[in-house]
């Protein structure tokens, strides 16, 4: 929503759209940029011998055709 000092107003049509959206069970979620990132689990490998860094697990899983993501 624009800040109040910008003096932008929603039209009656826009207000009705929001009202209908809420009546239909809309879900509010924070904007993705305001949500703290979460670490994704690393893929499991059968052979961990070549893993020296966590990125290796991602690359090796992709090479095995089991990439997540």
CHARMM internal coordinates of N, CA and C (Angstrom, degrees):
IC EDIT
DIST 1 N 1 CA 1.4514
DIST 1 CA 1 C 1.5260
ANGL 1 N 1 CA 1 C 108.24
DIST 1 C 2 N 1.3235
ANGL 1 CA 1 C 2 N 115.58
DIHE 1 N 1 CA 1 C 2 N 142.51
DIST 2 N 2 CA 1.4694
ANGL 1 C 2 N 2 CA 118.10
DIHE 1 CA 1 C 2 N 2 CA 178.09
DIST 2 CA 2 C 1.5317
ANGL 2 N 2 CA 2 C 110.29
DIHE 1 C 2 N 2 CA 2 C -69.50
DIST 2 C 3 N 1.3161
ANGL 2 CA 2 C 3 N 116.78
DIHE 2 N 2 CA 2 C 3 N 150.87
DIST 3 N 3 CA 1.4624
ANGL 2 C 3 N 3 CA 119.42
DIHE 2 CA 2 C 3 N 3 CA 177.58
DIST 3 CA 3 C 1.5277
ANGL 3 N 3 CA 3 C 110.88
DIHE 2 C 3 N 3 CA 3 C -62.68
DIST 3 C 4 N 1.3143
ANGL 3 CA 3 C 4 N 116.73
DIHE 3 N 3 CA 3 C 4 N 151.17
DIST 4 N 4 CA 1.4644
ANGL 3 C 4 N 4 CA 121.93
DIHE 3 CA 3 C 4 N 4 CA -177.06
DIST 4 CA 4 C 1.5291
ANGL 4 N 4 CA 4 C 112.09
DIHE 3 C 4 N 4 CA 4 C -57.51
DIST 4 C 5 N 1.3186
ANGL 4 CA 4 C 5 N 116.88
DIHE 4 N 4 CA 4 C 5 N -36.19
DIST 5 N 5 CA 1.4680
ANGL 4 C 5 N 5 CA 119.36
DIHE 4 CA 4 C 5 N 5 CA -177.28
DIST 5 CA 5 C 1.5317
ANGL 5 N 5 CA 5 C 112.86
DIHE 4 C 5 N 5 CA 5 C -69.83
DIST 5 C 6 N 1.3275
ANGL 5 CA 5 C 6 N 118.20
DIHE 5 N 5 CA 5 C 6 N -11.66
DIST 6 N 6 CA 1.4650
ANGL 5 C 6 N 6 CA 119.99
DIHE 5 CA 5 C 6 N 6 CA 178.21
DIST 6 CA 6 C 1.5293
ANGL 6 N 6 CA 6 C 111.69
DIHE 5 C 6 N 6 CA 6 C -76.63
DIST 6 C 7 N 1.3213
ANGL 6 CA 6 C 7 N 117.42
DIHE 6 N 6 CA 6 C 7 N -16.33
DIST 7 N 7 CA 1.4663
ANGL 6 C 7 N 7 CA 125.22
DIHE 6 CA 6 C 7 N 7 CA 178.30
DIST 7 CA 7 C 1.5294
ANGL 7 N 7 CA 7 C 113.80
DIHE 6 C 7 N 7 CA 7 C 64.49
DIST 7 C 8 N 1.3229
ANGL 7 CA 7 C 8 N 118.06
DIHE 7 N 7 CA 7 C 8 N 15.98
DIST 8 N 8 CA 1.4644
ANGL 7 C 8 N 8 CA 121.25
DIHE 7 CA 7 C 8 N 8 CA 174.96
DIST 8 CA 8 C 1.5230
ANGL 8 N 8 CA 8 C 108.52
DIHE 7 C 8 N 8 CA 8 C -75.00
DIST 8 C 9 N 1.3065
ANGL 8 CA 8 C 9 N 116.52
DIHE 8 N 8 CA 8 C 9 N 137.37
DIST 9 N 9 CA 1.4551
ANGL 8 C 9 N 9 CA 121.93
DIHE 8 CA 8 C 9 N 9 CA -179.07
DIST 9 CA 9 C 1.5290
ANGL 9 N 9 CA 9 C 109.61
DIHE 8 C 9 N 9 CA 9 C -123.23
DIST 9 C 10 N 1.3308
ANGL 9 CA 9 C 10 N 115.85
DIHE 9 N 9 CA 9 C 10 N 145.61
DIST 10 N 10 CA 1.4586
ANGL 9 C 10 N 10 CA 119.69
DIHE 9 CA 9 C 10 N 10 CA 174.13
DIST 10 CA 10 C 1.5199
ANGL 10 N 10 CA 10 C 108.87
DIHE 9 C 10 N 10 CA 10 C -77.29
DIST 10 C 11 N 1.3175
ANGL 10 CA 10 C 11 N 115.62
DIHE 10 N 10 CA 10 C 11 N 142.21
DIST 11 N 11 CA 1.4607
ANGL 10 C 11 N 11 CA 119.19
DIHE 10 CA 10 C 11 N 11 CA 176.05
DIST 11 CA 11 C 1.5244
ANGL 11 N 11 CA 11 C 108.97
DIHE 10 C 11 N 11 CA 11 C -74.56
DIST 11 C 12 N 1.3257
ANGL 11 CA 11 C 12 N 117.40
DIHE 11 N 11 CA 11 C 12 N 164.41
DIST 12 N 12 CA 1.4644
ANGL 11 C 12 N 12 CA 121.14
DIHE 11 CA 11 C 12 N 12 CA 177.47
DIST 12 CA 12 C 1.5271
ANGL 12 N 12 CA 12 C 110.12
DIHE 11 C 12 N 12 CA 12 C -60.60
DIST 12 C 13 N 1.3232
ANGL 12 CA 12 C 13 N 116.49
DIHE 12 N 12 CA 12 C 13 N -37.21
DIST 13 N 13 CA 1.4697
ANGL 12 C 13 N 13 CA 120.70
DIHE 12 CA 12 C 13 N 13 CA 178.29
DIST 13 CA 13 C 1.5360
ANGL 13 N 13 CA 13 C 110.28
DIHE 12 C 13 N 13 CA 13 C -61.94
DIST 13 C 14 N 1.3327
ANGL 13 CA 13 C 14 N 116.71
DIHE 13 N 13 CA 13 C 14 N -45.38
DIST 14 N 14 CA 1.4674
ANGL 13 C 14 N 14 CA 120.82
DIHE 13 CA 13 C 14 N 14 CA 178.67
DIST 14 CA 14 C 1.5203
ANGL 14 N 14 CA 14 C 111.34
DIHE 13 C 14 N 14 CA 14 C -62.71
DIST 14 C 15 N 1.3364
ANGL 14 CA 14 C 15 N 116.37
DIHE 14 N 14 CA 14 C 15 N -40.29
DIST 15 N 15 CA 1.4636
ANGL 14 C 15 N 15 CA 120.00
DIHE 14 CA 14 C 15 N 15 CA 178.87
DIST 15 CA 15 C 1.5215
ANGL 15 N 15 CA 15 C 111.03
DIHE 14 C 15 N 15 CA 15 C -63.26
DIST 15 C 16 N 1.3186
ANGL 15 CA 15 C 16 N 117.23
DIHE 15 N 15 CA 15 C 16 N -39.62
DIST 16 N 16 CA 1.4715
ANGL 15 C 16 N 16 CA 120.88
DIHE 15 CA 15 C 16 N 16 CA 178.69
DIST 16 CA 16 C 1.5319
ANGL 16 N 16 CA 16 C 110.72
DIHE 15 C 16 N 16 CA 16 C -67.20
DIST 16 C 17 N 1.3140
ANGL 16 CA 16 C 17 N 116.83
DIHE 16 N 16 CA 16 C 17 N -37.22
DIST 17 N 17 CA 1.4655
ANGL 16 C 17 N 17 CA 120.35
DIHE 16 CA 16 C 17 N 17 CA 177.49
DIST 17 CA 17 C 1.5266
ANGL 17 N 17 CA 17 C 109.78
DIHE 16 C 17 N 17 CA 17 C -62.46
DIST 17 C 18 N 1.3328
ANGL 17 CA 17 C 18 N 117.33
DIHE 17 N 17 CA 17 C 18 N -45.65
DIST 18 N 18 CA 1.4584
ANGL 17 C 18 N 18 CA 120.74
DIHE 17 CA 17 C 18 N 18 CA 178.37
DIST 18 CA 18 C 1.5292
ANGL 18 N 18 CA 18 C 111.00
DIHE 17 C 18 N 18 CA 18 C -63.14
DIST 18 C 19 N 1.3268
ANGL 18 CA 18 C 19 N 116.38
DIHE 18 N 18 CA 18 C 19 N -42.13
DIST 19 N 19 CA 1.4659
ANGL 18 C 19 N 19 CA 120.25
DIHE 18 CA 18 C 19 N 19 CA -179.47
DIST 19 CA 19 C 1.5293
ANGL 19 N 19 CA 19 C 110.17
DIHE 18 C 19 N 19 CA 19 C -62.41
DIST 19 C 20 N 1.3242
ANGL 19 CA 19 C 20 N 117.06
DIHE 19 N 19 CA 19 C 20 N -46.12
DIST 20 N 20 CA 1.4649
ANGL 19 C 20 N 20 CA 121.01
DIHE 19 CA 19 C 20 N 20 CA 179.35
DIST 20 CA 20 C 1.5225
ANGL 20 N 20 CA 20 C 110.66
DIHE 19 C 20 N 20 CA 20 C -63.11
DIST 20 C 21 N 1.3157
ANGL 20 CA 20 C 21 N 116.81
DIHE 20 N 20 CA 20 C 21 N -40.59
DIST 21 N 21 CA 1.4565
ANGL 20 C 21 N 21 CA 122.47
DIHE 20 CA 20 C 21 N 21 CA 179.20
DIST 21 CA 21 C 1.5364
ANGL 21 N 21 CA 21 C 110.19
DIHE 20 C 21 N 21 CA 21 C -60.28
DIST 21 C 22 N 1.3279
ANGL 21 CA 21 C 22 N 116.97
DIHE 21 N 21 CA 21 C 22 N -43.70
DIST 22 N 22 CA 1.4638
ANGL 21 C 22 N 22 CA 121.22
DIHE 21 CA 21 C 22 N 22 CA 179.70
DIST 22 CA 22 C 1.5305
ANGL 22 N 22 CA 22 C 111.07
DIHE 21 C 22 N 22 CA 22 C -68.10
DIST 22 C 23 N 1.3148
ANGL 22 CA 22 C 23 N 116.80
DIHE 22 N 22 CA 22 C 23 N -39.88
DIST 23 N 23 CA 1.4660
ANGL 22 C 23 N 23 CA 120.57
DIHE 22 CA 22 C 23 N 23 CA 179.22
DIST 23 CA 23 C 1.5271
ANGL 23 N 23 CA 23 C 111.77
DIHE 22 C 23 N 23 CA 23 C -65.20
DIST 23 C 24 N 1.3099
ANGL 23 CA 23 C 24 N 116.99
DIHE 23 N 23 CA 23 C 24 N -26.71
DIST 24 N 24 CA 1.4593
ANGL 23 C 24 N 24 CA 121.57
DIHE 23 CA 23 C 24 N 24 CA -179.64
DIST 24 CA 24 C 1.5308
ANGL 24 N 24 CA 24 C 112.21
DIHE 23 C 24 N 24 CA 24 C -85.39
DIST 24 C 25 N 1.3246
ANGL 24 CA 24 C 25 N 116.93
DIHE 24 N 24 CA 24 C 25 N 6.64
DIST 25 N 25 CA 1.4545
ANGL 24 C 25 N 25 CA 120.45
DIHE 24 CA 24 C 25 N 25 CA 175.48
DIST 25 CA 25 C 1.5158
ANGL 25 N 25 CA 25 C 114.57
DIHE 24 C 25 N 25 CA 25 C 89.88
DIST 25 C 26 N 1.3050
ANGL 25 CA 25 C 26 N 115.96
DIHE 25 N 25 CA 25 C 26 N 35.34
DIST 26 N 26 CA 1.4638
ANGL 25 C 26 N 26 CA 119.54
DIHE 25 CA 25 C 26 N 26 CA -179.52
DIST 26 CA 26 C 1.5231
ANGL 26 N 26 CA 26 C 110.51
DIHE 25 C 26 N 26 CA 26 C -57.27
DIST 26 C 27 N 1.3127
ANGL 26 CA 26 C 27 N 115.52
DIHE 26 N 26 CA 26 C 27 N 149.77
DIST 27 N 27 CA 1.4596
ANGL 26 C 27 N 27 CA 121.02
DIHE 26 CA 26 C 27 N 27 CA 177.06
DIST 27 CA 27 C 1.5171
ANGL 27 N 27 CA 27 C 108.47
DIHE 26 C 27 N 27 CA 27 C -112.66
DIST 27 C 28 N 1.3015
ANGL 27 CA 27 C 28 N 115.74
DIHE 27 N 27 CA 27 C 28 N 129.42
DIST 28 N 28 CA 1.4572
ANGL 27 C 28 N 28 CA 120.31
DIHE 27 CA 27 C 28 N 28 CA 176.85
DIST 28 CA 28 C 1.5208
ANGL 28 N 28 CA 28 C 108.63
DIHE 27 C 28 N 28 CA 28 C -89.81
DIST 28 C 29 N 1.2957
ANGL 28 CA 28 C 29 N 116.68
DIHE 28 N 28 CA 28 C 29 N 130.22
DIST 29 N 29 CA 1.4551
ANGL 28 C 29 N 29 CA 122.23
DIHE 28 CA 28 C 29 N 29 CA 173.76
DIST 29 CA 29 C 1.5156
ANGL 29 N 29 CA 29 C 108.03
DIHE 28 C 29 N 29 CA 29 C -132.31
DIST 29 C 30 N 1.3175
ANGL 29 CA 29 C 30 N 115.20
DIHE 29 N 29 CA 29 C 30 N 144.26
DIST 30 N 30 CA 1.4548
ANGL 29 C 30 N 30 CA 118.52
DIHE 29 CA 29 C 30 N 30 CA 177.71
DIST 30 CA 30 C 1.5199
ANGL 30 N 30 CA 30 C 109.34
DIHE 29 C 30 N 30 CA 30 C -65.85
DIST 30 C 31 N 1.3034
ANGL 30 CA 30 C 31 N 115.28
DIHE 30 N 30 CA 30 C 31 N 152.46
DIST 31 N 31 CA 1.4629
ANGL 30 C 31 N 31 CA 120.86
DIHE 30 CA 30 C 31 N 31 CA 176.34
DIST 31 CA 31 C 1.5200
ANGL 31 N 31 CA 31 C 108.06
DIHE 30 C 31 N 31 CA 31 C -61.07
DIST 31 C 32 N 1.3281
ANGL 31 CA 31 C 32 N 117.27
DIHE 31 N 31 CA 31 C 32 N 140.84
DIST 32 N 32 CA 1.4569
ANGL 31 C 32 N 32 CA 121.85
DIHE 31 CA 31 C 32 N 32 CA -176.02
DIST 32 CA 32 C 1.5222
ANGL 32 N 32 CA 32 C 112.63
DIHE 31 C 32 N 32 CA 32 C -55.24
DIST 32 C 33 N 1.3175
ANGL 32 CA 32 C 33 N 117.97
DIHE 32 N 32 CA 32 C 33 N -31.43
DIST 33 N 33 CA 1.4590
ANGL 32 C 33 N 33 CA 120.89
DIHE 32 CA 32 C 33 N 33 CA -177.71
DIST 33 CA 33 C 1.5273
ANGL 33 N 33 CA 33 C 112.20
DIHE 32 C 33 N 33 CA 33 C -72.71
DIST 33 C 34 N 1.3410
ANGL 33 CA 33 C 34 N 116.90
DIHE 33 N 33 CA 33 C 34 N -15.40
DIST 34 N 34 CA 1.4613
ANGL 33 C 34 N 34 CA 121.14
DIHE 33 CA 33 C 34 N 34 CA -179.33
DIST 34 CA 34 C 1.5197
ANGL 34 N 34 CA 34 C 112.38
DIHE 33 C 34 N 34 CA 34 C -99.46
DIST 34 C 35 N 1.3291
ANGL 34 CA 34 C 35 N 117.19
DIHE 34 N 34 CA 34 C 35 N -0.90
DIST 35 N 35 CA 1.4591
ANGL 34 C 35 N 35 CA 121.77
DIHE 34 CA 34 C 35 N 35 CA -178.08
DIST 35 CA 35 C 1.5262
ANGL 35 N 35 CA 35 C 108.90
DIHE 34 C 35 N 35 CA 35 C -101.30
DIST 35 C 36 N 1.3247
ANGL 35 CA 35 C 36 N 116.36
DIHE 35 N 35 CA 35 C 36 N 130.24
DIST 36 N 36 CA 1.4602
ANGL 35 C 36 N 36 CA 120.47
DIHE 35 CA 35 C 36 N 36 CA 179.64
DIST 36 CA 36 C 1.5254
ANGL 36 N 36 CA 36 C 110.14
DIHE 35 C 36 N 36 CA 36 C -64.15
DIST 36 C 37 N 1.3230
ANGL 36 CA 36 C 37 N 117.72
DIHE 36 N 36 CA 36 C 37 N 135.87
DIST 37 N 37 CA 1.4634
ANGL 36 C 37 N 37 CA 119.72
DIHE 36 CA 36 C 37 N 37 CA 179.66
DIST 37 CA 37 C 1.5206
ANGL 37 N 37 CA 37 C 111.48
DIHE 36 C 37 N 37 CA 37 C -68.27
DIST 37 C 38 N 1.3308
ANGL 37 CA 37 C 38 N 115.60
DIHE 37 N 37 CA 37 C 38 N 151.62
DIST 38 N 38 CA 1.4635
ANGL 37 C 38 N 38 CA 121.86
DIHE 37 CA 37 C 38 N 38 CA 177.34
DIST 38 CA 38 C 1.5240
ANGL 38 N 38 CA 38 C 107.75
DIHE 37 C 38 N 38 CA 38 C -118.29
DIST 38 C 39 N 1.3135
ANGL 38 CA 38 C 39 N 115.09
DIHE 38 N 38 CA 38 C 39 N 142.65
DIST 39 N 39 CA 1.4568
ANGL 38 C 39 N 39 CA 119.25
DIHE 38 CA 38 C 39 N 39 CA 178.68
DIST 39 CA 39 C 1.5202
ANGL 39 N 39 CA 39 C 109.83
DIHE 38 C 39 N 39 CA 39 C -71.25
DIST 39 C 40 N 1.3099
ANGL 39 CA 39 C 40 N 115.21
DIHE 39 N 39 CA 39 C 40 N 133.23
DIST 40 N 40 CA 1.4635
ANGL 39 C 40 N 40 CA 120.64
DIHE 39 CA 39 C 40 N 40 CA 175.43
DIST 40 CA 40 C 1.5260
ANGL 40 N 40 CA 40 C 108.09
DIHE 39 C 40 N 40 CA 40 C -83.83
DIST 40 C 41 N 1.3251
ANGL 40 CA 40 C 41 N 116.69
DIHE 40 N 40 CA 40 C 41 N 148.09
DIST 41 N 41 CA 1.4677
ANGL 40 C 41 N 41 CA 117.93
DIHE 40 CA 40 C 41 N 41 CA 178.08
DIST 41 CA 41 C 1.5270
ANGL 41 N 41 CA 41 C 110.48
DIHE 40 C 41 N 41 CA 41 C -68.18
DIST 41 C 42 N 1.3179
ANGL 41 CA 41 C 42 N 115.13
DIHE 41 N 41 CA 41 C 42 N 144.50
DIST 42 N 42 CA 1.4614
ANGL 41 C 42 N 42 CA 120.12
DIHE 41 CA 41 C 42 N 42 CA 177.91
DIST 42 CA 42 C 1.5256
ANGL 42 N 42 CA 42 C 109.47
DIHE 41 C 42 N 42 CA 42 C -78.47
DIST 42 C 43 N 1.3280
ANGL 42 CA 42 C 43 N 117.46
DIHE 42 N 42 CA 42 C 43 N 145.22
DIST 43 N 43 CA 1.4604
ANGL 42 C 43 N 43 CA 119.93
DIHE 42 CA 42 C 43 N 43 CA 179.58
DIST 43 CA 43 C 1.5313
ANGL 43 N 43 CA 43 C 111.55
DIHE 42 C 43 N 43 CA 43 C -65.25
DIST 43 C 44 N 1.3236
ANGL 43 CA 43 C 44 N 115.88
DIHE 43 N 43 CA 43 C 44 N 146.13
DIST 44 N 44 CA 1.4564
ANGL 43 C 44 N 44 CA 121.29
DIHE 43 CA 43 C 44 N 44 CA 175.06
DIST 44 CA 44 C 1.5191
ANGL 44 N 44 CA 44 C 109.06
DIHE 43 C 44 N 44 CA 44 C -83.20
DIST 44 C 45 N 1.3113
ANGL 44 CA 44 C 45 N 115.23
DIHE 44 N 44 CA 44 C 45 N 143.83
DIST 45 N 45 CA 1.4558
ANGL 44 C 45 N 45 CA 121.22
DIHE 44 CA 44 C 45 N 45 CA 178.35
DIST 45 CA 45 C 1.5224
ANGL 45 N 45 CA 45 C 108.53
DIHE 44 C 45 N 45 CA 45 C -124.09
DIST 45 C 46 N 1.3169
ANGL 45 CA 45 C 46 N 116.10
DIHE 45 N 45 CA 45 C 46 N 149.27
DIST 46 N 46 CA 1.4546
ANGL 45 C 46 N 46 CA 119.78
DIHE 45 CA 45 C 46 N 46 CA 176.51
DIST 46 CA 46 C 1.5265
ANGL 46 N 46 CA 46 C 110.44
DIHE 45 C 46 N 46 CA 46 C -74.39
DIST 46 C 47 N 1.3278
ANGL 46 CA 46 C 47 N 115.93
DIHE 46 N 46 CA 46 C 47 N -37.00
DIST 47 N 47 CA 1.4617
ANGL 46 C 47 N 47 CA 120.54
DIHE 46 CA 46 C 47 N 47 CA -178.21
DIST 47 CA 47 C 1.5210
ANGL 47 N 47 CA 47 C 108.73
DIHE 46 C 47 N 47 CA 47 C -117.22
DIST 47 C 48 N 1.3139
ANGL 47 CA 47 C 48 N 116.62
DIHE 47 N 47 CA 47 C 48 N 108.38
DIST 48 N 48 CA 1.4662
ANGL 47 C 48 N 48 CA 121.19
DIHE 47 CA 47 C 48 N 48 CA -177.78
DIST 48 CA 48 C 1.5288
ANGL 48 N 48 CA 48 C 111.70
DIHE 47 C 48 N 48 CA 48 C -94.66
DIST 48 C 49 N 1.3379
ANGL 48 CA 48 C 49 N 118.19
DIHE 48 N 48 CA 48 C 49 N 8.63
DIST 49 N 49 CA 1.4597
ANGL 48 C 49 N 49 CA 121.92
DIHE 48 CA 48 C 49 N 49 CA -174.67
DIST 49 CA 49 C 1.5300
ANGL 49 N 49 CA 49 C 112.62
DIHE 48 C 49 N 49 CA 49 C -61.71
DIST 49 C 50 N 1.3287
ANGL 49 CA 49 C 50 N 117.56
DIHE 49 N 49 CA 49 C 50 N -35.41
DIST 50 N 50 CA 1.4695
ANGL 49 C 50 N 50 CA 120.74
DIHE 49 CA 49 C 50 N 50 CA -176.66
DIST 50 CA 50 C 1.5273
ANGL 50 N 50 CA 50 C 113.40
DIHE 49 C 50 N 50 CA 50 C -89.32
DIST 50 C 51 N 1.3176
ANGL 50 CA 50 C 51 N 117.78
DIHE 50 N 50 CA 50 C 51 N 2.47
DIST 51 N 51 CA 1.4708
ANGL 50 C 51 N 51 CA 120.92
DIHE 50 CA 50 C 51 N 51 CA -176.54
DIST 51 CA 51 C 1.5183
ANGL 51 N 51 CA 51 C 109.72
DIHE 50 C 51 N 51 CA 51 C -85.99
DIST 51 C 52 N 1.3316
ANGL 51 CA 51 C 52 N 114.88
DIHE 51 N 51 CA 51 C 52 N 117.24
DIST 52 N 52 CA 1.4662
ANGL 51 C 52 N 52 CA 120.71
DIHE 51 CA 51 C 52 N 52 CA 176.52
DIST 52 CA 52 C 1.5294
ANGL 52 N 52 CA 52 C 111.09
DIHE 51 C 52 N 52 CA 52 C -117.82
DIST 52 C 53 N 1.3227
ANGL 52 CA 52 C 53 N 115.24
DIHE 52 N 52 CA 52 C 53 N -16.21
DIST 53 N 53 CA 1.4653
ANGL 52 C 53 N 53 CA 121.27
DIHE 52 CA 52 C 53 N 53 CA -177.54
DIST 53 CA 53 C 1.5281
ANGL 53 N 53 CA 53 C 106.80
DIHE 52 C 53 N 53 CA 53 C -146.94
DIST 53 C 54 N 1.3387
ANGL 53 CA 53 C 54 N 118.67
DIHE 53 N 53 CA 53 C 54 N 149.47
DIST 54 N 54 CA 1.4859
ANGL 53 C 54 N 54 CA 120.12
DIHE 53 CA 53 C 54 N 54 CA -179.69
DIST 54 CA 54 C 1.5275
ANGL 54 N 54 CA 54 C 113.47
DIHE 53 C 54 N 54 CA 54 C -53.97
DIST 54 C 55 N 1.3402
ANGL 54 CA 54 C 55 N 117.53
DIHE 54 N 54 CA 54 C 55 N -31.94
DIST 55 N 55 CA 1.4613
ANGL 54 C 55 N 55 CA 120.35
DIHE 54 CA 54 C 55 N 55 CA 179.04
DIST 55 CA 55 C 1.5314
ANGL 55 N 55 CA 55 C 110.70
DIHE 54 C 55 N 55 CA 55 C -63.44
DIST 55 C 56 N 1.3221
ANGL 55 CA 55 C 56 N 116.03
DIHE 55 N 55 CA 55 C 56 N -31.08
DIST 56 N 56 CA 1.4651
ANGL 55 C 56 N 56 CA 119.84
DIHE 55 CA 55 C 56 N 56 CA 178.28
DIST 56 CA 56 C 1.5240
ANGL 56 N 56 CA 56 C 111.24
DIHE 55 C 56 N 56 CA 56 C -57.98
DIST 56 C 57 N 1.3190
ANGL 56 CA 56 C 57 N 117.03
DIHE 56 N 56 CA 56 C 57 N -37.60
DIST 57 N 57 CA 1.4685
ANGL 56 C 57 N 57 CA 120.17
DIHE 56 CA 56 C 57 N 57 CA 179.88
DIST 57 CA 57 C 1.5258
ANGL 57 N 57 CA 57 C 111.21
DIHE 56 C 57 N 57 CA 57 C -63.75
DIST 57 C 58 N 1.3182
ANGL 57 CA 57 C 58 N 116.84
DIHE 57 N 57 CA 57 C 58 N -39.32
DIST 58 N 58 CA 1.4645
ANGL 57 C 58 N 58 CA 121.32
DIHE 57 CA 57 C 58 N 58 CA 179.83
DIST 58 CA 58 C 1.5308
ANGL 58 N 58 CA 58 C 109.83
DIHE 57 C 58 N 58 CA 58 C -67.35
DIST 58 C 59 N 1.3299
ANGL 58 CA 58 C 59 N 115.95
DIHE 58 N 58 CA 58 C 59 N -45.92
DIST 59 N 59 CA 1.4635
ANGL 58 C 59 N 59 CA 120.04
DIHE 58 CA 58 C 59 N 59 CA -178.51
DIST 59 CA 59 C 1.5187
ANGL 59 N 59 CA 59 C 110.92
DIHE 58 C 59 N 59 CA 59 C -65.92
DIST 59 C 60 N 1.3252
ANGL 59 CA 59 C 60 N 118.09
DIHE 59 N 59 CA 59 C 60 N -45.63
DIST 60 N 60 CA 1.4550
ANGL 59 C 60 N 60 CA 121.07
DIHE 59 CA 59 C 60 N 60 CA -179.09
DIST 60 CA 60 C 1.5349
ANGL 60 N 60 CA 60 C 111.16
DIHE 59 C 60 N 60 CA 60 C -65.08
DIST 60 C 61 N 1.3129
ANGL 60 CA 60 C 61 N 117.91
DIHE 60 N 60 CA 60 C 61 N -37.45
DIST 61 N 61 CA 1.4708
ANGL 60 C 61 N 61 CA 120.33
DIHE 60 CA 60 C 61 N 61 CA 177.08
DIST 61 CA 61 C 1.5265
ANGL 61 N 61 CA 61 C 109.87
DIHE 60 C 61 N 61 CA 61 C -64.96
DIST 61 C 62 N 1.3251
ANGL 61 CA 61 C 62 N 117.46
DIHE 61 N 61 CA 61 C 62 N -38.49
DIST 62 N 62 CA 1.4601
ANGL 61 C 62 N 62 CA 120.64
DIHE 61 CA 61 C 62 N 62 CA 178.37
DIST 62 CA 62 C 1.5311
ANGL 62 N 62 CA 62 C 110.39
DIHE 61 C 62 N 62 CA 62 C -65.53
DIST 62 C 63 N 1.3099
ANGL 62 CA 62 C 63 N 115.29
DIHE 62 N 62 CA 62 C 63 N -39.61
DIST 63 N 63 CA 1.4665
ANGL 62 C 63 N 63 CA 119.82
DIHE 62 CA 62 C 63 N 63 CA 178.81
DIST 63 CA 63 C 1.5334
ANGL 63 N 63 CA 63 C 110.71
DIHE 62 C 63 N 63 CA 63 C -65.65
DIST 63 C 64 N 1.3204
ANGL 63 CA 63 C 64 N 116.34
DIHE 63 N 63 CA 63 C 64 N -30.01
DIST 64 N 64 CA 1.4543
ANGL 63 C 64 N 64 CA 120.87
DIHE 63 CA 63 C 64 N 64 CA 177.59
DIST 64 CA 64 C 1.5304
ANGL 64 N 64 CA 64 C 111.30
DIHE 63 C 64 N 64 CA 64 C -83.94
DIST 64 C 65 N 1.3361
ANGL 64 CA 64 C 65 N 116.86
DIHE 64 N 64 CA 64 C 65 N -3.50
DIST 65 N 65 CA 1.4664
ANGL 64 C 65 N 65 CA 121.07
DIHE 64 CA 64 C 65 N 65 CA -179.64
DIST 65 CA 65 C 1.5146
ANGL 65 N 65 CA 65 C 114.18
DIHE 64 C 65 N 65 CA 65 C 79.29
DIST 65 C 66 N 1.3318
ANGL 65 CA 65 C 66 N 116.52
DIHE 65 N 65 CA 65 C 66 N 23.31
DIST 66 N 66 CA 1.4554
ANGL 65 C 66 N 66 CA 120.68
DIHE 65 CA 65 C 66 N 66 CA -178.92
DIST 66 CA 66 C 1.5258
ANGL 66 N 66 CA 66 C 111.52
DIHE 65 C 66 N 66 CA 66 C -122.70
DIST 66 C 67 N 1.3009
ANGL 66 CA 66 C 67 N 116.97
DIHE 66 N 66 CA 66 C 67 N 31.69
DIST 67 N 67 CA 1.4615
ANGL 66 C 67 N 67 CA 120.73
DIHE 66 CA 66 C 67 N 67 CA -177.44
DIST 67 CA 67 C 1.5142
ANGL 67 N 67 CA 67 C 110.48
DIHE 66 C 67 N 67 CA 67 C -65.66
DIST 67 C 68 N 1.3080
ANGL 67 CA 67 C 68 N 115.50
DIHE 67 N 67 CA 67 C 68 N 141.50
DIST 68 N 68 CA 1.4597
ANGL 67 C 68 N 68 CA 121.63
DIHE 67 CA 67 C 68 N 68 CA 175.55
DIST 68 CA 68 C 1.5095
ANGL 68 N 68 CA 68 C 107.94
DIHE 67 C 68 N 68 CA 68 C -100.77
DIST 68 C 69 N 1.3251
ANGL 68 CA 68 C 69 N 114.23
DIHE 68 N 68 CA 68 C 69 N 134.16
DIST 69 N 69 CA 1.2915
ANGL 68 C 69 N 69 CA 115.63
DIHE 68 CA 68 C 69 N 69 CA 172.65
DIST 69 CA 69 C 1.3311
ANGL 69 N 69 CA 69 C 157.29
DIHE 68 C 69 N 69 CA 69 C 118.99
END
COOR INIT
IC SEED 1 N 1 CA 1 C
IC BUILD
